[in-house]
Amino acid sequence: MKEKLLLLLFLLSALQCTQAPSSSSAPIAILPLPAQLEKGQGHFLLNEETTMVLPSDEKEWQWVAQAWQEPIKAALEVASTTEAKAGTNVIKIMKNDGLATPEAYELSISPKEIIISAASPHGAFYGVQSLLQLLPNDIFAATAKPNNAWEIPCLKIVDQPRFSYRGMHLDVARHFFEIEEVKKYIDLLAMHKMNTFHWHLTEDQGWRIEIKKYPKLTEVGGFRNGTLIGHYNDQPHQFDGQRYGGFYTQEQVKEVVQYAAERFITVIPEIELPGHAQAAIAAYPELGCTGEKLEVWQLWGVSDNVFCPTEKTFAFLEDVLEEVMALFPGEYIHIGGDECPKTQWKESAFCQQLMKREGLEDEFALQSYFIQKIEAFINSKGKKIIGWDEILEGGLAPNATVMSWRGIEGGIEAAKSGHDVIMTPTTHCYFDYYQSDHPEEPLAIGGLIPLQKVYDYEPIPEELKEEEAVFVKGTQGNLWTEYIPNFEKLVYMAYPRACALAEVAWSPAAAKNFTDFTSRLSHHLQRLDQKGYTPANHLYDLASSIQPNGEAVVLEWSTLAPDAQIYYTLDGSTPTTQSSLYTEPIKITAAAQLSAQAFVEDQKRGRLWQQEVNMHKAAGKKIKLKTSPHPKYAGGGDGSIINGVNGSDERYGDAEWLGFDDGKNLELWIDLGQSETLNLAEFRFFKGEGQWIYLPKRVSVLGSKDGEGFSLINAAADFDTSTKVAKVSLDLKKNEVQYLTIIIENYGLIPEGRQGGGSKAWMFVDEITIN
Ligand code: TNX
């Protein structure tokens, strides 16, 4: 029977090159996009008889076979053997030392055989990942059965990564994730050809790794007596009063490290110091500067309770790091280094004396002293440190790698001075930020980083010369979990943005094409779904641009999906395929209640889009800003201030809010098009003190009939700070003018003791309504 089947398969495969693919073949949708892919003719037929051949039985090569076997185990038994079998229906894994890097591979599929060649098992593992993505999606389902043989299209791939560091981070301290969930997270990394898992293990809100010498770190530091309810910006803060926590035993840590290794992923542990250390200090109060008995923190943000740079603290940290280094075989240990408030160091007699003795100019130099001591210890054990970009302040530790997160400046500075850099800027790589400004989006920390923004990210800053750019080793997505209490939401926040970042990190920059990416992604999302994950899918949500053109407000819609048709109504009723079909930008001259919906072949897709447009005397008119918003927070353009649309009351990252940093005032000019009698100006300002966003100090409106001489109409100060969005009204006293100048003064320096204390405040401005 078997022989007959084989003969049949052989005959079939001989015919295959001229056959049309049957319904069980999948589109070619490999993600991240391979460097080179050449389509062939016909397909390889995969069935129960298919065998796999490995070049050696070393365990790393077995992991390659395991990667193949695991997803399809429900259906196929794939034999692995070191003896090459002649004939057809074989997947040959071959060693090819000629390939450029250990992660490179070639995949060649012909009707007769599949060959994956690579210089190392690591590259072959990626060959298998690409191969799996050429199979129909239902192979990923737990219950998959080969009801017929699966077809794999003939092709040839020559592939290698653009960057050597392709990472994803996970904060397990703000919220705890079980070992099984961490493994599932690692599975996703492997599938996307990521090679680094950055495990953020300690925080103010919880210490999550067992340290044998200091059991209280997890007994006490692993649990908090409550968690903040809602968002940090909701005042007053309320807590749920429920004990929350958990930790990993060293055995479990080893299990995760092994699990990751089998997927060619290095785990980088992060032990935060000198800041973000309140949980450790709660366990051992002598590690802090005040000696005060503390609780594991229940609030989000940055705690003032930081490690005190005493001999005792250093001895403690060395003991901890010693145990940590023994668990993680990788080259790197992440030591945090971010957001360390200097308040307690300033007040501590011990710190001040230490600074004098060591000739340290200020507390930043003390932070640098702290990091350098830790670095020397870690280096002495043959390992290297990575730290957040604050480790540049006060002098960079000599061998440190920098994670540039507060922007790209830290990365530029580090690369210019010859240090390795990983780019993870908040502008593109923070997957705890909103991915959509849709009102139904689940609670997130703030900001807005939609899929395309991630996809368009270029990790090499323009400022770097070619010889400096080589220090940029790659990029990483960060998953901070203040607002991510469970695994389902974690996946929703991380994917598909991590798919986009995987492509940024892997695929050649010149091959990037967002439309092509979204078409592969729509297939890939089903793949993730089959595997039991819950990624976000906003491909059919509508994006809008609503901007003044000097006379009217002009509205445009788009979707990421090329096959969508958009229907809309202006009266708030639900759009159907009988409603108006959107074909070109719409001019809005009267108040409207807009609703729009994407359809594919008469079927609703994505979420309903709704927006109220208020007409007022300045809506749609001419505006000029003397001060530009920060490019990260430029909304849909300067005109967002007079487009008739209010931004969100909850978040400042949408197309309506303009953000001004560095203590900048906003001065703007409006031409109403004709002389108008004015009654009232209404303003909306955002307050998010946790994100350094403060209400303005003062607002002034000046008017002019001819655009030349402006005189003050009215001004206001001292605004109500009780809500997230302050609504300010200003009587315009029936002045008759055509031109307005509006001056909005920034709050200035943030008071010490608050988040961002001593830095200049941000200011966020939304619609200015003139009636
Ligand atoms: C900043 S990124 C932090 C984290 C927060 C995150 C929220 C970094 C080094 N520090 O502690 O969780 O922002 O987005």
Residues whose N, C-alpha, C, O or C-beta is under 5 A from the ligand:
A	BS01	TNX	D338 W388 W405 D432 W480
